[in-house]
Amino acid sequence: MGRQETEMLKGTLEGIILAFLAGRSAYGYEITAWLRDQGFADIAEGTVYALLIRVEQRGLVDVVKVPSEKGPPRKVYSLNDQGREHLEGFWRTWSFLSDRLEQLRQGGQ
């Protein structure tokens, strides 16, 4: 992935993960595996875990620790009401930006 793609992804990764969690609860490795399945192969697990810590601290997700067959309990993340509101804002911003960018790409002002 090139530098430009990496920088653009950094700005949208939170929204992508929150959108995933809007559909189901998951733990960090599941989220990372899903991202890779979606073609985001260059995203490091550490990036995902750091982002999950931030959204947890900001109160956008609920976290439940569940026993693991191997090692310590897993933290399972689910989107809460505050996270859903934040995600709605993300989609509004995304729509605004993508509409304006498409206008520019088509030669509009």
N, C-alpha and C positions, 0 to 999 in steps of 0.2 A: 504494500500500500504506500503510495507516495505521500509526501509531506502535506500537500494540500488536502488530500482525502483524510489523513490523520487529524489535521486541525479541524476540519468540518465535522468529523465524527465526534471529536471531543465535545463540541458544542451541542450535539444532539443525543449523545449516548444516554444521558439521564432520561430523556423522554422516551427513548426506545425501550429502556428497561422498565420504566413505569408502565408503558403500554403493554409489555409482556405480562407484568404482574397484574394488570387489570383483568387478564383472562384466567389467571391461575396463580396459586401460591407456589413458591419454589425456593430452593436454597441456592447459594452462590454458584456452585459448580454446574447445576442444571441451567442456570441463566447463561453462564459462559459457554456451555455446550450448545445451547440453542442459538446463541449469537454466531458461533462458528458454523452451525448448520445453515444459517441465513447468509453466509458469505463473509462474515466479519472475522476471518481467520486470524488476523493480526492483533486482535485485542487480547492483552495479557490478563490472566486471572487476577493479578494484583490490581489492575485498573478497575475491574468489576467490583472486587471486594472493597476497595477504597470508596467507590461511588455508593455502594450499599451502606457503608458506615455513615456517609454524609446524609443520605436520604432518611436513614433511621434517626440520626441526630436532629434532623429538621422536622421529624414527626410525620413523614409522608407514607411510612409503612409501619405495619405492626409486625412484631417478630416473636416467634415461638421457638423455643429450643426443643428439638425432638431427639430421642436416642438414636445413635448411629450404630450399625453393626460393627463398624471399625472406627475406633478412636473416639474423640469427644463428641458431645451432642452437636447436631447441626442446627444452624439458625435458619428457620423457614420464614421467608418474607412474604407478606401479602399487602396489597394496596389498601389503605384506609380512606375514609371520606376526605381528609385533607389532601391526601395523595391524588385522589380522583379530581378534586378541584384544580390542583396543580397541573395534572395531565390535561385537563380541558384547556387551561391557559396555554400550555405547550402547543396543543393542536391549533388553537386560534392564531398563535404567533407563527407557527409553521405554515398555515394557510396563507396568512398575510405575506410572509416572505416569499413563499413559492410562487404566489400570484405575481408579485412584483418582479421577481427574477425572470419568470416566463415572459412578462411584458418586455423586459430589457433584452432578453434573448431574441425575441421576435422583432427587435428594432424599435420598439415603442419607447416613449419617454416616461 
